[in-house]
Each structure stands twice: as C-alpha cells, then as structure tokens.
Amino acid sequence: MLSFLVLRYALVVLPDGTAWIPHLVKTITEAVLNGSEPIFVDKKLIEGPNPNDRGKFLIPLLFAFQFFFVVKPIERAIKKDIAKESRKSWEK
C-alpha cells in the first residue's frame, strides 16, 4: 500500500509536464555535482527585524501614564473615602 502511495505521488506531474520527484532529484544532483560557489544569505534578511525591539521606548511612558492617571487617582479616592468615613467599616 505504501509503495502504491509513493509511486502515485512520484508520478504527479507539474504544470509544465515534468514529473516532480525525478525533476527535484535531478536538480539537487546537478547543484551538488556542479561545484559552483554557494549563495551567501544574510541572516538578518531571513530572520527579519527583532519584534521585541519595536516600541520598547514606549514602555516607561506607559508606566508613567498608568501611575499618574490610574493609580494616583484611585489612591486619592480611597484616601478621601477614608477621611469622610465616621467609623471604621469593621466596627459596627
């Protein structure tokens, strides 16, 4: 059964009329035996830019914004509420 599947995929024909596995093997063999110089590929070109570097400078600004416009108003509201309260909530 496996040999039938391998044979079936080996006979798959590309749009230009060539069988794809024999053509692939032939191309790889020619490339290896040709002895031509290898192609230089830049590592940065393949990996692309580091996504962790994008927007790093905004982190301190976001922390400052959160501290002054979220944390501080909540602290002020809690202090005002405590000052207005006549007795402690756990004393009834």
N, C-alpha and C positions, 0 to 999 in steps of 0.2 A: 504494500500500500504506500509506504514512504517513497519507494523508488518511483512509483507512478506519479506522486506529487512533485518530486524533484524533476522528473522528466517533463511533466506538464509545464512547470514554471521555466524550465530550461528552453522550452520551445516557444515561449511568449515572444512575440515579435514587436519590435519598436515601430513607431510610425514610418520610419524610413525603410522598413522591410528587413532589418537585420535582427537576428536572434540576440537577446540582450546578454545572456550569460557568456556565450562564446566571444561576443564582442568585448565584454568587460575584461575577460581573461586575456584576450589578445592585446588590449590597450595597456593593461597592467604589465604584461610581459614586455611589451615594446618599451615602456617607460623605464623598467628596471634594467633591461639589457642595453638601452641606448647609451647610458653613461653620461648623460648630459648633466649640467650643473643643477643643483637643487634650487628651488624657488625660495627666496627669503621672504618670510611672512613676519610682519611686525606684531609682537604680542599684544600691544595696546590696540591695534586695529581689530584683532579677533575678540579680545575681552571687552573692548569698549570702555567708556569712562566709568569711574567708580561711582555707583549710585549713592554711596554713603557720603561723598563729598558735596553733593548737591544740597544746598540750603543749610549747611552746618552753621553758618554765621547767624541764622535766624533764631537758633535755639536760645541763646542768652536773652534776646529781645522778647521772645515768647514767655520765658520765665519771669522777666521783669514785668511784662504786661499782666500776667496772671497774678503776680504778687501784689501789685498796686491796684488792680481793678477787680480782682476777685477775692483774694484772701483778706486784704486790709478792710474792704467794706463789710465783709462778714464779721471780722473781729470787732469793728466799730459797732455793728448792730448788736452783737452779743453783749458788749460792754454797756451799751445804752439800755438794753433789756434788763441786765443785772442791776443797773443803777435805779431803774424805775420800780423794780420789784420790792415790795414792802417786807416780805418774809421769804425765807428760803423755800423752795418747792418741796423739799423733803420734810419740812416742819409743818405739820397741819394742826 
